[in-house]
Amino acid sequence: MQFPENLNEHIVSRRSWLEKVSIASMGVGLLGVATKAFGASSSTGAPGKDHLTGIRIYNICDFGAVGDGKTLCTAALQKAIDACNKDKGGTVVVPAGVFVIGSTELKSNVTLHICAGATLLGSDVGKNYHAADVIPLKGDATLGDGNVGLIYATNAENITIEGKGTIDGQGARFRHPIDNKELPSPAGLKSHDRPYHLMFYKCKNVIVSDLFLKDCAYHSIRAIQSTRMRFEGLHIYGRVIYNNDGFHFISCEYVHLNNCDVQSQDDACALFGSCKYITVSNSTFSTRWSVFRFGGGRAEHITVSNCIIYEVYGCPIKMQCGPNSHFENIVFSDIIMKDVTGPISLGLGSKWRANTDGKVVPGVIRNISFNNLLVTVVKPVPLRDTKWPSKYNPGEMFSCITLNAFGENYLENISLNNVHIQFPGGGTKEQGAVRDVPEVAGEYYQMGIPPAYGIYARNVKGLTLQNIRLEQLEPDLRPAMVFDHVLDAAINGLSAESHTDAESALRFVNCQDILLSATRLLNKATVFLSAEGNASQNLKITSSDVSKAGKQVILRDGAAQQEVVFS
């Protein structure tokens, strides 16, 4: 056999040729997959097997959608979703354009991708919406707010809504005449028939990411009895109607909310029912009412961290607890609150959201921790950009941290660590002299103007305050802290401002086993501590600087001198 003289060159050339052929073949294969993913029905591989099942892409325009901002595209979008679901999943794509839709059902294994430049525009005609009848409205007080969604899913799993596009609910068209919510809105719907942006009921493995959710007619995201949900990179803006909630979770578990920006009119992140294993992080919130609102049920094992809360005029963190409710093991950490009222309100009473089955179990608020908070409290002003007027109550104009229980109820194991708060001031000596504070566990302002400018605590067992600084922008003649029936408290590193016209810097009423250490007054005061009530026992102040007070302590209403010890 004869070999060519340039054998090595011949072998290299052949190898290069084979590589080129292989790469070309791979390119043809990928092109084929891409082509088939966009709707081609043929398959590759062994006969009878379709290797594209679950990965195809369905452009809604191929199903009749027209992105002209006028044509109703509900049927086209629904057909695309149904086809994708029937094919065991894939991606439904909304291309650039404005597509008008009404109620549309998302189904299992479907990803709805809304492209940049694409808008799903909620119809402003009420007849284009319908209820998801599988969602009950009776038998559970937390479910009675309606069951209509612009995009909704029930009993579905493995669903995703994503993309850089927009869902616009045209919420202003669903506003009702003021003071009469039963009259039809311009869209022709009654109050509880308004659609949510996104509604999930008994769903599993849900992802919603990167969207702009604009001007909802109700709550932007409402999730009910769903599990394993992730919300990432969302911008929610809704200030066109009185109860524009951002997120509203009812009995959900394993929920993670991250990198979101929420500007709402009502609760920014409400948790009702049995919510467990929830994390919220790296997000910003602004609203007229609360950011984190706990309104009944059993909420536990929840963390909120690395968040900025600003322009919130209805209490950023609010827990309202009554019989048959239980809030436990909840941590808030590394939070900035800028321009807020009533920064924290925990309320535990006997008349709040009892079950309808006749069984009454005492409510519980226990093991709640607040760490590393920088807070600026203000007197409320009209919320920026809102089209819905707000009225403010006296308790909102003069607000503080309230840890409030009464009767046989006690908050248990509450801690605040590394908290710096600046208050607007302006409180009067008469406001600070109030001893009979209304026993209300609902909205914090229903207690009236609190007698303390900084922290008001009533019926608390196990209170820890570590490195707390309370400052005033303008003079406030109320005490910095008022404790009423607080049992077992350790206060270390308290720095507080007072005023010579105030009755005292601190007031303890019928408190027991209280230890204050490393406490100091930041300016002059007439009295450091007013100890009141014949049930006062074992009040100790140690290693503290109270030299700026004219008197260390005054005793009232039967408090015994021997129960107050300075060392």
C-alpha positions in Angstrom: 0.0 0.0 0.0 1.3 3.4 -0.9 0.9 6.4 1.4 0.8 10.0 0.3 3.9 12.0 1.0 1.9 14.5 3.0 0.3 11.9 5.3 0.1 14.1 8.4 -1.4 17.0 6.4 -3.9 14.6 4.9 -5.0 13.3 8.4 -5.3 16.9 9.8 -7.4 18.0 6.9 -9.7 15.0 7.3 -10.1 15.6 11.0 -10.9 19.2 10.3 -13.4 18.2 7.7 -15.1 15.8 10.2 -15.3 18.5 12.8 -17.0 20.9 10.4 -19.5 18.2 9.3 -20.3 17.5 13.0 -20.8 21.1 13.9 -22.9 21.7 10.9 -25.0 18.7 11.8 -25.5 20.0 15.3 -26.5 23.3 14.0 -29.2 21.7 11.8 -30.4 19.8 14.8 -30.7 22.8 17.0 -32.4 24.7 14.3 -34.9 21.9 13.9 -35.6 21.9 17.7 -36.1 25.7 17.7 -38.4 25.5 14.7 -40.5 22.7 16.2 -40.5 24.5 19.6 -42.4 27.3 17.9 -45.3 25.1 17.0 -44.2 22.5 14.5 -45.9 19.2 15.1 -43.3 16.7 13.8 -41.0 14.9 16.2 -37.5 13.5 16.2 -36.1 10.3 17.5 -37.7 6.9 17.7 -41.2 6.5 16.1 -44.0 7.4 18.5 -41.8 9.5 20.8 -42.0 13.3 20.9 -38.9 14.9 22.3 -40.4 18.4 22.3 -43.2 17.6 24.7 -43.2 20.3 27.4 -40.8 22.7 25.7 -42.7 24.2 22.9 -43.4 27.9 22.6 -46.9 29.3 21.9 -47.1 32.8 20.6 -50.6 34.2 21.4 -50.7 36.0 18.1 -50.7 32.6 16.4 -54.0 32.0 18.2 -55.7 35.2 17.1 -54.4 37.8 19.6 -54.0 41.4 18.3 -51.8 43.8 20.3 -53.6 47.0 19.2 -54.9 48.0 22.7 -58.5 47.6 21.5 -59.2 44.0 20.4 -60.3 41.7 23.2 -57.8 38.9 23.3 -59.0 36.7 26.2 -60.1 33.8 24.0 -56.7 33.8 22.1 -54.7 33.9 25.3 -56.8 31.1 26.8 -56.5 28.9 23.7 -52.7 29.3 23.8 -52.6 28.3 27.5 -54.9 25.4 27.0 -52.8 24.1 24.1 -49.7 24.4 26.1 -51.2 22.6 29.0 -52.6 19.8 26.8 -49.0 19.4 25.4 -47.9 18.8 29.0 -46.4 22.2 29.4 -44.2 24.8 27.7 -44.1 28.6 27.3 -46.9 30.9 26.2 -45.4 34.1 24.9 -47.0 37.6 24.9 -45.0 39.6 22.3 -44.6 43.4 22.2 -48.0 45.1 22.0 -51.0 45.9 24.1 -53.4 43.0 24.5 -56.7 43.6 26.2 -57.9 40.6 28.3 -60.5 39.6 30.8 -60.4 36.7 33.3 -57.9 34.1 32.0 -57.0 30.8 33.7 -53.4 29.7 33.9 -52.9 25.9 34.1 -50.4 23.4 35.3 -46.9 23.2 33.8 -47.4 26.5 31.8 -45.0 29.4 31.8 -46.6 32.7 30.8 -43.8 34.9 29.4 -44.7 38.6 29.0 -42.0 40.2 26.8 -40.5 43.6 27.3 -42.7 46.0 25.4 -45.7 43.8 26.0 -48.7 44.8 28.1 -51.6 42.7 29.2 -54.3 45.3 29.7 -57.2 44.4 31.9 -60.5 45.2 30.2 -62.6 48.0 31.8 -65.8 46.2 30.9 -67.1 44.2 33.8 -68.8 41.5 31.7 -65.3 40.3 30.6 -64.6 39.0 34.1 -65.9 36.0 35.9 -65.5 34.4 39.3 -63.5 31.3 39.9 -66.4 29.5 41.6 -64.1 26.8 43.0 -62.9 29.4 45.5 -65.4 29.6 48.4 -66.5 33.0 49.7 -68.4 31.7 52.7 -67.4 29.7 55.8 -64.1 31.5 56.2 -63.9 35.2 57.0 -60.5 35.5 55.3 -61.9 34.4 51.9 -64.8 36.8 51.7 -63.0 39.4 49.6 -63.9 38.1 46.2 -62.8 35.4 43.8 -62.2 37.1 40.5 -58.8 37.3 38.9 -57.4 38.9 35.7 -55.1 35.9 35.6 -55.9 33.1 38.0 -55.0 29.5 38.7 -56.8 27.0 40.8 -55.5 23.6 41.9 -52.6 24.0 39.5 -48.9 23.2 39.9 -45.6 24.2 38.3 -46.8 27.5 36.9 -44.7 30.6 36.2 -45.5 34.2 35.2 -42.4 36.1 34.1 -40.9 38.7 31.8 -40.1 42.4 31.7 -43.6 43.3 30.5 -46.6 44.9 32.2 -49.9 43.8 33.6 -52.1 46.9 33.8 -55.4 46.4 35.7 -56.9 49.9 34.9 -57.9 50.0 38.5 -59.3 53.6 38.3 -62.1 52.3 36.2 -63.3 50.1 39.1 -63.5 52.8 41.7 -66.9 53.1 43.4 -68.6 56.3 44.5 -67.2 57.4 47.8 -69.1 56.0 50.8 -71.2 53.6 48.8 -69.2 50.6 47.6 -72.4 48.8 46.6 -73.0 51.1 43.7 -71.5 49.9 40.4 -68.2 51.3 39.3 -67.6 52.7 35.8 -66.6 49.2 34.8 -70.0 47.9 36.0 -68.9 45.7 38.9 -69.6 45.7 42.6 -66.8 46.0 45.1 -66.1 42.2 45.6 -66.4 41.4 41.9 -63.3 43.5 41.1 -60.4 41.4 39.7 -57.0 40.9 41.3 -54.0 41.1 39.0 -53.0 37.5 39.9 -54.9 35.1 42.0 -53.8 31.6 43.0 -55.9 29.0 44.9 -54.5 25.7 46.2 -51.5 25.9 43.8 -48.1 24.4 44.2 -44.7 25.5 42.8 -45.5 29.0 41.7 -43.0 31.5 40.4 -43.8 35.1 39.5 -40.8 37.3 38.5 -39.7 40.6 37.0 -43.1 42.0 36.0 -44.5 45.5 36.4 -48.0 45.1 38.0 -49.8 48.4 37.6 -53.0 49.9 38.9 -54.9 46.8 40.0 -58.6 47.0 40.6 -58.1 45.1 43.9 -55.1 43.3 45.4 -52.2 42.8 43.0 -51.3 39.3 44.1 -53.7 37.2 46.1 -52.6 33.7 47.1 -54.9 31.3 48.9 -53.9 28.0 50.5 -51.0 27.6 48.2 -47.5 26.3 48.8 -44.0 26.7 47.5 -44.2 30.1 45.9 -41.5 32.5 44.9 -41.9 36.2 44.0 -38.8 37.9 42.6 -38.0 41.2 41.1 -41.6 42.6 40.9 -42.6 46.2 40.8 -46.1 46.7 42.1 -47.7 50.1 41.8 -51.3 50.5 42.9 -52.6 53.7 44.3 -55.8 54.2 42.3 -58.3 52.6 44.6 -58.9 52.4 48.4 -57.8 48.8 49.0 -54.9 48.3 46.6 -53.0 45.6 48.5 -49.6 44.5 47.1 -49.3 40.9 48.3 -52.2 39.2 50.2 -51.5 35.7 51.5 -54.1 33.5 53.0 -53.0 30.2 54.6 -49.9 29.9 52.5 -46.7 28.0 53.3 -43.1 28.0 52.0 -43.4 31.5 50.4 -40.3 33.5 49.4 -40.5 37.2 48.4 -37.3 38.9 47.3 -36.0 42.0 45.4 -39.5 43.5 45.0 -40.7 47.2 45.0 -44.2 47.8 46.3 -46.0 51.1 46.2 -49.6 50.4 47.3 -52.6 52.2 48.8 -53.5 49.5 51.3 -51.6 46.7 53.0 -48.4 46.0 51.1 -47.9 42.5 52.4 -50.9 41.0 54.3 -50.8 37.6 56.0 -54.0 36.1 57.1 -55.0 32.6 58.0 -52.3 30.0 58.6 -49.1 31.4 57.0 -45.9 29.5 57.8 -42.4 29.3 56.6 -42.3 32.7 54.9 -39.3 34.8 54.0 -39.3 38.4 52.8 -36.0 40.1 51.9 -34.2 42.9 50.0 -37.4 44.8 49.1 -38.9 48.3 49.4 -42.4 49.2 50.5 -44.5 52.3 50.7 -48.3 52.5 51.4 -51.0 54.5 53.2 -51.7 51.6 55.6 -49.6 48.7 56.8 -46.7 47.0 55.2 -46.7 43.7 57.1 -50.1 43.1 58.5 -51.0 40.0 60.4 -54.8 39.8 60.7 -55.8 36.6 62.4 -55.2 32.8 62.0 -51.9 31.1 62.8 -48.7 32.8 61.5 -45.4 31.4 62.5 -41.8 30.8 61.4 -41.5 34.0 59.4 -38.5 36.3 58.7 -38.3 39.8 57.2 -34.9 41.1 56.5 -32.9 43.8 54.6 -35.9 45.9 53.7 -36.6 49.6 53.3 -40.0 50.9 54.4 -40.8 54.5 53.6 -43.8 56.8 53.5 -46.1 54.4 55.4 -48.8 56.2 57.4 -50.7 53.3 58.9 -48.1 51.4 60.9 -45.4 49.4 59.0 -45.6 46.2 61.2 -49.0 45.4 62.6 -50.3 42.3 64.4 -53.9 42.1 65.4 -54.6 39.0 67.4 -57.7 37.7 69.1 -59.3 34.4 70.1 -58.2 31.5 67.9 -55.3 33.4 66.5 -51.6 32.5 67.1 -48.5 34.5 66.1 -45.2 33.0 67.0 -41.5 32.8 66.0 -41.4 35.9 63.8 -38.2 37.9 63.2 -37.8 41.4 61.6 -34.2 42.4 61.1 -32.0 45.1 59.3 -34.8 47.4 58.4 -34.9 51.1 57.6 -38.2 52.9 58.2 -38.2 56.4 56.7 -41.2 58.7 57.4 -43.6 56.3 59.0 -46.3 56.4 61.8 -46.7 53.9 64.6 -43.7 51.8 63.5 -44.7 48.7 65.4 -48.1 47.7 66.8 -48.8 44.3 68.5 -52.3 44.0 69.7 -53.8 41.0 71.6 -57.3 41.2 72.9 -60.5 39.2 73.4 -62.6 40.5 70.6 -60.9 40.0 67.3 -61.7 37.5 64.5 -63.1 34.6 66.5 -63.9 31.4 64.7 -67.4 30.7 63.5 -67.6 27.2 64.9 -68.2 28.4 68.5 -64.8 27.3 69.8 -62.8 30.0 71.5 -59.1 29.5 72.2 -57.1 32.4 73.7 -55.0 34.3 71.2 -51.2 34.1 71.4 -48.4 36.5 70.4 -45.1 35.0 71.4 -41.4 35.0 70.4 -41.4 38.1 68.2 -38.0 39.8 67.6 -37.0 43.2 66.1 -33.4 43.7 65.3 -31.3 46.5 63.8 -34.0 49.1 63.0 -33.4 52.7 62.0 -36.7 54.6 62.2 -37.9 58.1 61.5 -41.5 58.7 62.8 -43.5 61.6 61.3 -46.9 63.1 61.4 -48.7 61.7 58.4 -49.2 63.7 55.2 -51.1 62.8 52.0 -49.5 59.8 50.4 -47.6 60.7 47.3 -49.2 60.1 43.9 -52.4 58.7 45.4 -55.8 59.6 43.9 -57.7 58.4 46.9 -58.0 60.9 49.8 -56.8 60.0 53.3 -58.0 61.1 56.7 -55.9 60.7 59.8 -56.8 60.0 63.4 -55.3 61.7 66.5 -53.5 58.4 67.3 -51.7 58.5 64.0 -50.6 62.1 64.5 -49.0 61.2 67.8 -47.8 57.6 67.4 -45.2 55.3 69.0 -44.3 51.6 69.3 -47.3 49.9 71.0 -47.0 46.5 72.6 -50.6 46.1 73.8 -52.6 43.4 75.5 -55.2 43.5 78.2 -57.5 41.5 80.4 -56.1 38.0 80.9 -54.0 38.3 77.7 -50.2 38.8 77.7 -47.7 39.3 75.0 -44.8 36.9 75.6 -41.1 37.1 74.9 -40.9 40.3 72.8 -37.5 41.7 72.0 -36.1 44.9 70.4 -32.4 45.0 69.8 -30.3 47.9 68.3 -33.2 50.2 67.5 -32.8 53.9 66.9 -35.9 56.0 66.5 -36.5 59.7 66.0 -39.9 61.0 66.8 -41.5 64.3 65.6 -42.4 65.5 69.0 -45.3 67.8 69.9 -47.0 65.7 72.5 -48.4 67.5 75.5 -48.1 67.0 79.3 -51.9 66.3 79.4 -51.5 63.6 76.8 -48.7 62.0 78.8 -50.8 62.1 82.0 -53.4 59.6 80.7 -53.6 56.4 82.7 -56.8 54.9 81.4 -55.8 53.8 77.9 -58.7 52.2 76.0 -58.5 48.4 75.8 -58.5 47.9 72.0 -56.5 45.3 70.1 -57.5 46.4 66.6 -56.0 49.4 64.8 -53.3 51.0 66.9 -54.8 54.5 66.6 -58.1 53.3 68.2 -56.3 53.4 71.5 -56.3 57.2 71.1 -53.1 59.2 71.6 -50.6 56.9 73.5 -49.3 58.3 76.8 -45.7 57.6 75.7 -43.9 59.1 72.8 -41.5 56.2 72.4 -42.7 52.8 73.6 -46.0 51.9 75.3 -46.2 48.4 76.7 -49.1 46.8 78.5 -49.5 43.2 79.7 -46.2 41.9 78.5 -44.3 38.9 80.0 -40.7 38.6 79.0 -39.7 41.9 77.4 -36.1 42.5 76.3 -34.8 45.9 75.1 -31.2 46.1 74.1 -29.4 49.3 72.8 -32.5 51.4 72.3 -32.2 55.1 71.4 -35.3 57.4 71.5 -34.9 60.9 70.2 -37.2 63.9 69.6 -37.1 66.3 66.7 -39.2 68.7 68.7 -39.9 68.6 72.4 -42.5 66.0 73.5 -43.9 66.2 77.0 -45.0 62.5 77.2 -42.7 60.0 78.9 -40.3 58.2 76.6 -41.6 54.8 77.8 -44.8 53.8 79.7 -45.0 50.2 81.0 -48.3 48.9 82.4 -48.4 45.4 84.0 -45.1 44.4 82.4 -43.6 41.3 84.0 -40.0 40.2 83.7 -38.2 42.8 81.6 -34.5 43.4 80.9 -33.6 46.8 79.5 -29.9 47.4 78.7 -28.4 50.4 76.9 -31.5 52.6 76.8 -30.8 56.2 75.8 -33.8 58.5 75.8 -34.7 62.2 75.6 -37.1 63.7 78.0 -38.2 67.2 79.1 -38.3 69.2 82.3 -42.0 69.9 81.8 -42.8 66.1 81.5 -44.0 64.2 84.5 -41.2 61.8 84.2 -38.9 60.2 81.6 -40.2 56.7 82.4 -43.4 55.4 84.0 -43.9 51.9 85.4 -47.4 50.9 86.5 -47.8 47.7 88.5 -44.7 46.2 86.9 -42.7 43.4 88.4 -39.1 42.1 88.0 -37.7 44.9 85.9 -34.0 45.4 85.4 -32.6 48.6 83.8 -28.9 48.7 83.2 -26.7 51.1 81.3 -29.6 53.6 81.0 -29.0 57.3 80.5 -31.0 60.4 79.9 -29.9 62.5 76.9 -31.2 65.8 78.4 -32.6 67.2 81.6 -35.8 65.8 83.2 -37.7 66.6 86.3 -38.1 62.9 87.3 -36.4 59.8 85.9 -38.9 57.1 86.9 -42.5 57.3 88.1 -43.3 54.0 89.9 -47.0 53.5 90.3 -49.4 50.9 91.8 -49.3 48.6 94.8 -48.5 45.6 92.6 -45.1 47.1 91.7 -42.3 44.8 92.7 -38.5 44.4 92.2 -37.7 47.4 90.1 -33.9 47.7 89.8 -31.8 50.4 88.1 -28.1 49.6 87.9 -25.0 51.1 86.3 -27.1 53.9 84.8 -26.6 57.7 84.4 -29.7 59.5 85.6 -27.8 62.5 86.8 -29.8 64.8 84.5 -33.0 64.1 86.4 -34.0 66.3 89.3 -35.3 63.2 91.1 -34.5 59.6 90.6 -38.0 58.3 91.4 -41.5 59.3 92.5 -44.0 56.9 94.0 -47.7 56.9 93.3 -50.8 54.9 94.0 -49.3 52.6 96.6 -46.0 51.8 95.1 -43.5 50.9 97.9 -40.1 52.6 98.2 -38.3 49.3 99.0 -39.4 47.9 95.6 -37.4 50.5 93.7 -33.6 50.0 94.0 -30.9 52.2 92.4 -27.3 50.8 92.4 
